[in-house]
Amino acid sequence: MENDPEFSSKFKIASIVLGWIVGVVLIFVRLDFGKKWNRVINILYILFAPCYIFFNMEIAVFNETYSFRGQHLSLLLFNFLLIGILELIFIVITNRVRLGTDIWAFICVMFNIVNHFVYEFRGTPAMASDIATVGTALEVADGYKIQFNFYTTVALVMLFDFIMLGRVIKCEPVFKKVSHRLCGIAVMAIVSVTGFSQLVMTDMVSNRGLYLSLFNPMRSYQQYGSIACFTRSIKLSVPEKPNGYSLKKVEEITSKYTSDTVDPNKKRPNVIAVINEAFSDPQILGDIETNEDYMPFIHDLMKNGNCVSGTTYASIVGGQTANTEYEFLTGNSMAFLPKGTVAFQLYLRHAMPSLVTELKSEGYTGNSATHLQKARNYNRDKAYPLLGFDKFYDYTNMIVPFVKMRNNATDQCTYDNITHDYEQQRKSTDAPYFGYTMTIQNHSSYDVPFDNFDDKRIVVENADATDLGYYLSLIKYSDEMFENLINYYKNTDEPTVIFLTGDH
């Protein structure tokens, strides 16, 4: 530990050693106060355990900036209630106070230690929907370095102390007769089903203040407690069936329409789809006076009728980019999914029909996705293949040099990656090409200066809004780089459709 920076403090080492010594000493301690008092101590032990388990669970996801001051005190009781109910279930199943409590304490602490590593690896804590991907997680686990920090080590030591503390007291079987035990199991089964249906599968808890943010779930975990938030995520992972929905109803609606026909002899165009990070034209919301036009090329295209243009409306604002991607690529609406959920993370578990699969059925090749950020963000490394993409380029495997503006890849190097992929495809086939990208250049924030970015390029003259000028400067760069993409395909002899929209 002395050689590990995580444990460089002598206080940290002393705390862990002291906790271990306490547990070892408790191994050799036995107390027997008689049948009556032992029963009282057993009851106190059962009541004390949920508090200890909860505190020990939360230690595993601690860091230097986190404390229980962030907890909503009114919801702490909900955590204790959940832990207590499940503790009683294990006690009844095992017919032993100590064994049942120890098993449940072990499960809880191990859950949050795993939760800690899940957060370290992907930036979001464990959610109920992750149960469906445990197999995949185990397959890739060898690629990660498992390293315990001070808090996860303390959680393990405290778990050891708790288990040893249970050995101190004398515990007799809860039920002497088999019939009594069966009755106890029946009662706990009823409590479990009722509790699950009322506390987990309804909005009762959220109506009392527990809001699980699926954009930043760790913040919610720290505010409300891990077990409460994980429990809440169970309901959110099960989309509700819309009223009146049925396959028969869908067929009834679609039967009124006939499919368009396409001349099989007509050459199909290449398709380039661009969802541009945070791209928008704020001028539609009000008059903005700037020192120069911040998207002259795109404004000229729209004004002179050289393109089909209009206003798109996103289901999201300011974040959750992947949901715009989900709607665009699948045609499915977020309106039917729980508010705040990210479809790529929670619901895309199997291959799904999409724009990609439709174009592939029409003979399109390439079928590549480009997003020059971390592939695991919003689970894209899993979601894109399930939507039919054959290739996914992130910043680690892109085929052109990485060029950044501020801390993000430029639109230009993103487009260059698409055109290079297109050129590689042309070496082996002349079939129509499909390339898709979710850019990253314009990602927030818009108030931090960078040496590699001219944030004074666009100045808003009729408002004191430096962040707006910063943002519009990024849009100006995007406009120029989009013009380069257009010009590239204008200089090819193949018909090409290029689609551009913002994500939120």
VOGU-3710 file (C-alpha; in Angstrom, 3 decimals, decimal comma):
1> mendpefssk> 0,000/0,000/0,000  2,839/2,381/0,748  3,909/2,166/-2,901  0,381/2,876/-4,188  -0,515/6,592/-4,494  -4,109/5,722/-3,635  -2,977/4,614/-0,162  -0,105/7,051/0,340  -1,686/8,560/3,454  -0,602/6,884/6,694
11> fkiasivlgw> -4,058/7,650/8,078  -5,665/5,588/5,293  -3,357/2,650/5,891  -3,883/2,846/9,659  -7,663/2,920/9,188  -7,631/-0,217/7,041  -5,240/-2,083/9,358  -7,282/-1,101/12,438  -10,508/-2,260/10,797  -8,896/-5,581/9,914
21> ivgvvlifvr> -7,608/-6,046/13,474  -11,088/-5,392/14,895  -12,539/-8,093/12,666  -9,845/-10,604/13,599  -10,390/-9,966/17,322  -14,154/-10,471/16,945  -13,501/-13,984/15,614  -12,566/-15,058/19,129  -15,417/-13,302/20,989  -18,656/-15,089/21,916
31> ldfgkkwnrv> -21,477/-13,606/24,019  -24,446/-15,451/25,509  -26,838/-13,421/27,684  -29,496/-16,043/28,014  -32,421/-16,941/25,813  -34,538/-13,841/26,554  -31,780/-11,271/26,076  -30,326/-13,099/23,102  -33,706/-12,731/21,391  -33,700/-8,975/22,108
41> inilyilfap> -30,150/-8,646/20,790  -31,122/-10,563/17,660  -33,977/-8,121/17,034  -31,670/-5,124/17,592  -29,154/-6,726/15,242  -31,827/-7,093/12,537  -32,834/-3,433/12,954  -29,218/-2,226/13,006  -28,155/-4,188/9,913  -29,956/-2,069/7,237
51> cyiffnmeia> -28,268/1,110/8,515  -24,848/-0,537/8,508  -25,387/-2,161/5,098  -26,547/1,108/3,557  -23,570/3,050/4,925  -21,171/0,319/3,807  -22,707/0,225/0,328  -22,326/3,965/-0,143  -18,684/3,916/0,970  -17,874/1,824/-2,099
61> vfnetysfrg> -18,867/4,682/-4,423  -17,338/7,434/-2,282  -14,759/9,896/-3,496  -13,073/12,888/-1,924  -15,810/15,299/-3,079  -18,776/13,190/-2,006  -20,466/13,082/1,371  -23,827/12,159/2,839  -24,731/15,836/2,857  -25,879/15,293/-0,730
71> qhlslllfnf> -28,422/12,695/0,372  -32,116/13,556/0,476  -32,881/12,668/4,067  -36,547/12,051/3,325  -35,537/9,185/1,018  -33,003/7,552/3,311  -35,877/5,703/4,952  -36,789/4,244/1,568  -33,283/2,777/1,263  -33,493/1,372/4,795
81> lligilelif> -36,949/-0,061/4,067  -35,799/-1,827/0,905  -32,700/-3,218/2,580  -34,727/-4,282/5,617  -37,391/-6,091/3,599  -34,821/-8,005/1,574  -32,859/-8,769/4,737  -35,980/-10,365/6,262  -36,529/-12,382/3,083  -33,034/-13,886/3,334
91> ivitnrvrlg> -33,491/-14,525/7,060  -36,730/-16,401/6,424  -35,244/-18,379/3,521  -32,151/-19,446/5,500  -34,027/-19,680/8,843  -30,991/-17,980/10,457  -30,723/-14,341/11,490  -26,963/-14,168/11,114  -26,650/-16,203/7,909  -29,485/-14,414/6,127
101> tdiwaficvm> -28,169/-10,988/7,123  -24,591/-11,886/6,148  -25,653/-13,111/2,702  -27,653/-9,956/2,030  -24,881/-7,688/3,338  -22,367/-9,457/1,098  -24,627/-9,066/-1,977  -25,208/-5,359/-1,264  -21,557/-4,457/-0,736  -20,393/-6,518/-3,713
111> fnivnhfvye> -23,038/-4,812/-5,829  -21,699/-1,372/-5,038  -18,070/-2,406/-5,464  -19,015/-3,691/-8,918  -20,956/-0,451/-9,345  -17,785/1,485/-8,600  -15,845/-0,320/-11,326  -18,718/-0,012/-13,819  -18,674/3,746/-13,228  -14,887/3,885/-13,579
121> frgtpamasd> -14,984/1,988/-16,879  -17,923/3,670/-18,643  -18,862/6,807/-16,691  -22,323/5,631/-15,585  -23,299/3,385/-12,660  -24,942/-0,003/-12,959  -28,590/0,040/-14,002  -31,205/-2,694/-14,007  -30,962/-2,972/-17,792  -27,294/-3,962/-17,435
131> iatvgtalev> -28,397/-7,364/-16,164  -29,148/-8,235/-19,790  -25,527/-7,546/-20,744  -23,709/-9,340/-17,930  -22,411/-11,946/-20,368  -20,910/-9,311/-22,631  -19,417/-7,514/-19,645  -17,676/-10,678/-18,473  -16,303/-11,259/-21,964  -14,589/-7,861/-22,049
141> adgykiqfnf> -13,624/-7,735/-18,378  -10,108/-8,998/-19,168  -9,480/-5,794/-21,041  -9,806/-3,673/-17,908  -7,497/-3,201/-14,978  -9,278/-3,897/-11,692  -7,746/-1,698/-9,002  -9,284/-1,127/-5,583  -9,122/2,364/-4,125  -9,273/3,408/-0,476
151> yttvalvmlf> -13,070/3,484/-0,280  -13,695/0,094/-1,895  -11,031/-1,400/0,384  -12,685/0,151/3,452  -16,031/-1,245/2,296  -14,527/-4,759/2,173  -12,944/-4,384/5,614  -16,208/-3,093/7,105  -18,065/-6,020/5,542  -15,569/-8,367/7,179
161> dfimlgrvik> -16,108/-6,615/10,542  -19,880/-6,834/10,170  -19,807/-10,555/9,433  -17,487/-11,137/12,390  -19,764/-9,015/14,618  -22,637/-11,350/13,801  -20,561/-14,280/15,061  -20,360/-12,635/18,502  -24,064/-12,967/19,241  -25,889/-16,255/19,734
171> cepvfkkvsh> -28,470/-16,923/17,030  -30,991/-19,741/17,102  -33,227/-20,877/14,220  -36,034/-18,402/13,589  -38,653/-21,109/13,124  -38,639/-24,269/15,205  -41,292/-26,054/13,168  -41,369/-26,693/9,432  -44,979/-25,504/9,237  -44,049/-22,176/10,845
181> rlcgiavmai> -41,172/-21,762/8,432  -43,408/-22,469/5,434  -45,874/-19,876/6,716  -43,031/-17,379/7,092  -41,874/-18,047/3,520  -45,455/-17,596/2,264  -45,806/-14,283/4,091  -42,482/-12,998/2,742  -43,489/-14,089/-0,763  -46,653/-12,007/-0,465
191> vsvtgfsqlv> -44,653/-9,066/0,927  -42,116/-9,392/-1,897  -44,717/-9,449/-4,676  -46,706/-6,597/-3,116  -43,603/-4,528/-2,417  -42,236/-5,067/-5,910  -45,501/-4,111/-7,577  -46,082/-1,050/-5,374  -42,606/0,289/-4,658  -40,744/-0,724/-7,800
201> mtdmvsnrgl> -43,205/-0,914/-10,690  -45,148/2,275/-9,898  -44,253/5,968/-9,686  -44,865/6,068/-5,936  -41,238/6,801/-5,084  -40,656/9,294/-7,902  -43,792/11,141/-6,815  -42,108/11,616/-3,455  -38,997/13,196/-4,898  -36,761/10,435/-6,261
211> ylslfnpmrs> -35,837/11,526/-9,782  -33,404/9,177/-11,452  -31,475/11,213/-14,010  -30,507/8,913/-16,851  -28,307/11,655/-18,314  -26,159/11,718/-15,156  -27,359/8,746/-13,069  -24,376/8,852/-10,694  -25,564/12,212/-9,414  -28,910/10,606/-8,552
221> yqqygsiacf> -27,173/7,611/-6,964  -25,272/9,998/-4,698  -28,366/12,016/-3,815  -30,826/9,222/-3,154  -28,773/6,103/-2,494  -27,644/3,295/-4,776  -30,266/0,702/-3,928  -33,141/3,178/-4,298  -31,909/4,353/-7,701  -31,149/0,865/-8,965
231> trsiklsvpe> -34,631/-0,179/-7,910  -36,107/2,815/-9,711  -34,182/1,875/-12,864  -36,058/-1,448/-12,981  -39,303/0,295/-13,912  -37,540/2,599/-16,355  -36,058/-0,388/-18,162  -39,544/-1,699/-18,979  -41,271/0,550/-21,559  -45,024/0,761/-21,203
241> kpngyslkkv> -47,216/-0,396/-24,057  -49,132/2,571/-25,544  -52,896/2,515/-25,086  -54,622/0,846/-28,013  -51,426/-0,490/-29,519  -51,584/-3,814/-31,333  -50,127/-5,412/-34,442  -53,633/-5,564/-35,888  -54,022/-1,809/-35,419  -50,677/-1,148/-37,122
251> eeitskytsd> -51,676/-3,281/-40,114  -55,014/-1,485/-40,269  -53,321/1,921/-40,438  -50,625/0,933/-42,933  -53,058/-0,867/-45,232  -54,324/2,529/-46,435  -50,966/3,333/-48,001  -49,035/1,810/-50,851  -45,260/1,708/-51,072  -43,461/3,931/-53,536
261> tvdpnkkrpn> -41,762/2,124/-56,375  -38,239/2,821/-57,547  -37,024/2,207/-61,054  -34,573/-0,695/-60,623  -32,593/0,544/-63,617  -32,015/3,983/-62,108  -28,679/4,520/-60,380  -29,089/4,917/-56,653  -27,275/7,900/-55,133  -24,659/7,738/-52,427
271> viavineafs> -26,102/8,801/-49,070  -24,144/10,811/-46,495  -26,015/11,514/-43,251  -24,602/14,059/-40,810  -26,004/14,748/-37,364  -23,976/17,738/-36,240  -23,337/18,131/-32,521  -25,307/21,058/-31,042  -25,790/22,559/-34,518  -28,632/25,066/-34,817
281> dpqilgdiet> -29,546/28,478/-36,193  -30,599/30,576/-33,181  -31,750/33,328/-35,540  -35,106/31,566/-35,893  -35,769/32,364/-32,221  -35,171/36,094/-32,516  -33,122/38,852/-34,126  -29,385/38,375/-33,660  -26,990/41,009/-34,931  -23,503/39,683/-35,557
291> nedympfihd> -20,378/41,131/-37,096  -20,702/38,623/-39,959  -22,926/35,770/-41,084  -22,149/32,706/-38,981  -23,341/30,180/-41,594  -23,124/31,939/-44,969  -22,818/28,767/-47,057  -25,841/27,018/-45,536  -27,925/30,208/-45,544  -27,130/30,650/-49,239
301> lmkngncvsg> -28,098/27,045/-50,011  -31,444/27,522/-48,277  -32,119/30,984/-49,748  -31,425/30,028/-53,360  -33,351/26,789/-53,257  -30,362/24,566/-53,890  -31,499/22,118/-51,256  -34,533/20,808/-49,432  -34,531/22,564/-46,054  -36,685/23,192/-43,033
311> ttyasivggq> -36,766/23,053/-39,255  -36,326/19,808/-37,379  -37,666/19,300/-33,885  -35,747/17,102/-31,455  -37,188/15,137/-28,555  -34,306/16,346/-26,412  -32,662/19,627/-25,501  -29,091/20,278/-24,441  -28,076/16,639/-24,040  -28,773/12,932/-24,679
321> tanteyeflt> -27,544/13,165/-28,260  -27,964/9,418/-28,742  -31,745/9,752/-28,590  -31,764/11,952/-31,703  -29,597/9,324/-33,359  -32,014/6,603/-32,259  -35,023/8,428/-33,702  -33,257/9,273/-36,954  -31,803/5,822/-37,556  -34,857/3,770/-36,529
331> gnsmaflpkg> -37,847/6,025/-37,147  -39,058/5,186/-33,637  -40,235/7,999/-31,386  -38,932/8,664/-27,893  -42,499/9,649/-27,022  -43,224/6,031/-26,153  -40,211/5,577/-23,869  -39,899/6,787/-20,254  -38,785/10,399/-19,900  -35,050/10,818/-19,455
341> tvafqlylrh> -34,096/7,384/-20,724  -31,391/6,785/-23,319  -32,612/4,222/-25,840  -29,113/3,109/-26,860  -28,299/2,228/-23,243  -31,557/0,724/-22,030  -33,550/-0,710/-24,905  -31,282/-1,551/-27,821  -30,306/-5,107/-26,893  -30,969/-6,977/-30,126
351> ampslvtelk> -30,670/-6,321/-33,847  -33,230/-3,743/-34,934  -34,509/-2,709/-38,392  -33,167/0,726/-39,278  -32,224/3,097/-42,061  -28,970/1,144/-42,270  -30,594/-2,244/-42,784  -33,028/-0,745/-45,304  -30,211/0,730/-47,400  -28,213/-2,490/-47,133
361> segytgnsat> -31,227/-4,360/-48,536  -31,121/-1,921/-51,481  -27,514/-2,882/-52,210  -25,683/-0,086/-50,395  -22,113/-0,674/-49,258  -19,820/1,125/-46,839  -22,513/1,333/-44,155  -20,054/2,980/-41,803  -20,645/5,086/-38,685  -18,177/7,751/-37,553
371> hlqkarnynr> -18,105/9,371/-34,125  -14,674/10,580/-33,118  -15,105/10,252/-29,376  -15,065/7,287/-27,013  -16,831/4,357/-28,647  -18,507/3,351/-25,399  -20,255/6,714/-24,955  -24,002/6,091/-24,877  -23,203/2,441/-25,626  -22,558/3,262/-29,297
381> dkaypllgfd> -20,020/0,457/-29,656  -22,890/-1,976/-28,993  -25,781/0,015/-30,508  -24,311/0,792/-33,927  -23,672/-2,857/-34,905  -27,168/-3,795/-33,712  -28,567/-1,148/-36,074  -26,711/-2,757/-38,968  -23,514/-0,729/-39,332  -20,630/-2,799/-40,685
391> kfydytnmiv> -17,931/-0,400/-39,458  -17,653/2,073/-36,584  -14,854/4,624/-36,539  -14,043/6,307/-33,234  -11,026/8,433/-32,364  -8,893/5,321/-31,776  -9,322/3,660/-35,185  -10,050/6,528/-37,573  -8,307/6,336/-40,949  -7,221/9,992/-41,190
401> pfvkmrnnat> -5,074/12,107/-38,830  -6,875/13,298/-35,703  -7,288/17,082/-35,707  -8,933/18,778/-32,768  -10,541/22,123/-32,124  -10,618/22,869/-28,412  -10,687/19,303/-27,040  -12,828/17,710/-29,739  -12,305/16,352/-33,231  -13,095/18,894/-35,931
411> dqctydnith> -15,943/18,448/-38,361  -13,333/18,509/-41,111  -11,418/15,446/-39,920  -14,774/13,735/-39,356  -15,785/14,406/-42,973  -12,307/13,424/-44,164  -12,786/10,077/-42,454  -16,015/9,558/-44,393  -14,509/10,505/-47,755  -11,485/8,258/-47,167
421> dyeqqrkstd> -13,779/5,377/-46,263  -15,749/6,109/-49,444  -12,548/6,068/-51,525  -11,489/2,749/-49,991  -14,900/1,316/-50,817  -14,586/2,475/-54,425  -11,472/0,313/-54,856  -13,577/-2,812/-54,613  -17,103/-1,874/-55,748  -19,139/0,759/-57,543
431> apyfgytmti> -22,302/0,031/-55,525  -23,930/3,057/-53,859  -22,245/4,121/-50,613  -23,811/4,983/-47,235  -21,842/6,875/-44,596  -23,176/8,235/-41,309  -21,583/10,486/-38,733  -22,383/12,035/-35,391  -19,916/14,940/-35,099  -18,397/16,218/-31,850
441> qnhssydvpf> -16,682/19,536/-32,640  -19,397/21,840/-31,279  -19,951/20,138/-27,944  -20,407/22,411/-24,921  -19,212/24,237/-22,934  -19,091/27,649/-24,570  -17,369/29,748/-21,928  -13,907/28,186/-21,689  -11,111/29,741/-23,787  -8,748/27,523/-25,776
451> dnfddkrivv> -5,475/28,367/-27,489  -6,456/26,437/-30,620  -9,789/28,201/-31,114  -10,601/31,731/-32,273  -13,558/32,448/-29,991  -13,696/36,137/-31,087  -14,533/35,283/-34,692  -18,280/35,908/-34,353  -19,392/38,741/-32,104  -23,018/39,281/-31,094
461> enadatdlgy> -23,508/43,035/-31,333  -26,986/43,499/-29,873  -26,574/41,387/-26,739  -24,069/40,861/-23,946  -23,629/37,167/-24,667  -20,017/36,087/-24,974  -20,990/32,414/-24,785  -23,362/32,885/-27,739  -20,552/34,459/-29,755  -18,310/31,544/-28,782
471> ylslikysde> -20,985/29,083/-29,899  -21,638/30,870/-33,193  -17,912/30,900/-33,912  -18,028/27,113/-33,773  -21,040/27,120/-36,097  -19,070/29,270/-38,556  -16,317/26,647/-38,662  -18,945/23,932/-39,150  -20,437/25,886/-42,045  -17,054/26,119/-43,807
481> mfenlinyyk> -16,265/22,455/-43,261  -19,687/21,372/-44,492  -19,034/23,398/-47,654  -15,831/21,384/-48,130  -17,832/18,153/-47,868  -20,348/19,389/-50,443  -17,594/20,439/-52,814  -15,869/17,063/-52,506  -18,936/15,196/-53,759  -19,678/17,876/-56,374
491> ntdeptvifl> -16,327/16,947/-57,890  -17,220/13,268/-58,151  -19,209/11,880/-61,068  -21,703/10,059/-58,849  -25,099/11,329/-57,652  -24,954/11,909/-53,886  -27,546/12,917/-51,312  -26,139/14,696/-48,242  -28,345/15,174/-45,182  -27,492/17,568/-42,320
501> tgdh> -29,299/18,277/-39,067  -28,474/19,206/-35,496  -28,998/16,811/-32,611  -30,524/19,038/-29,957
//
